[in-house]
């Protein structure tokens, strides 16, 4: 119930292509879904986040799509660049409930080839 | 610049030794967290603190201890009871525990066994 399942584990995309990372959850009480980007040797940094009352949120080349009925959300990176090569984590939490902590997916290592 | 400072960046532990990882934040955040990151495992919560002098066990607290004597500081001790301590340790903070504010991460400490 508390898991967030992320796929794929790794992804190779050509420069200019679209990178898509998917996450699924079971706990319908989750009400906050952030994505984090992590470069080697650094801590994760918040990339973009969504609440379940919207189906899509876009910030520059990064878009979150959210499907509440399917309990899935995904990150789309348009026009992928070599500088986007990093590990991406989805996460979920229930801020209104008894636990305000994030549950993280296991991560996707993205490599963008020039 | 406000942020989270973790030190040292690299740490080596001898068998039977306790080591302490430092985490300091100047963001005036109430909530602080410690995560452990292993390859392919995502981020797993060790301990978290909602406020000074209060802390709670996370999912993998065995072999670890923390203290929260000051708002700015949340040190993590890896004790000799932690039999597999080799990992990347990340400290994070957030304004308040039960809120949809984003978590901010430090740049981690990599702990290895000698």
Boltz contact constraints between the chains, C-beta under 6 A:
constraints:
  - contact:
      token1: [A, 32]
      token2: [B, 100]
      max_distance: 6.0
  - contact:
      token1: [A, 42]
      token2: [B, 107]
      max_distance: 6.0
  - contact:
      token1: [A, 43]
      token2: [B, 90]
      max_distance: 6.0
  - contact:
      token1: [A, 43]
      token2: [B, 105]
      max_distance: 6.0
  - contact:
      token1: [A, 43]
      token2: [B, 106]
      max_distance: 6.0
  - contact:
      token1: [A, 43]
      token2: [B, 107]
      max_distance: 6.0
  - contact:
      token1: [A, 43]
      token2: [B, 108]
      max_distance: 6.0
  - contact:
      token1: [A, 44]
      token2: [B, 105]
      max_distance: 6.0
  - contact:
      token1: [A, 46]
      token2: [B, 102]
      max_distance: 6.0
  - contact:
      token1: [A, 95]
      token2: [B, 98]
      max_distance: 6.0
  - contact:
      token1: [A, 95]
      token2: [B, 100]
      max_distance: 6.0
  - contact:
      token1: [A, 100]
      token2: [B, 97]
      max_distance: 6.0
  - contact:
      token1: [A, 100]
      token2: [B, 98]
      max_distance: 6.0
  - contact:
      token1: [A, 101]
      token2: [B, 45]
      max_distance: 6.0
  - contact:
      token1: [A, 104]
      token2: [B, 42]
      max_distance: 6.0
  - contact:
      token1: [A, 104]
      token2: [B, 43]
      max_distance: 6.0
  - contact:
      token1: [A, 105]
      token2: [B, 42]
      max_distance: 6.0
  - contact:
      token1: [A, 106]
      token2: [B, 42]
      max_distance: 6.0
  - contact:
      token1: [A, 107]
      token2: [B, 42]
      max_distance: 6.0
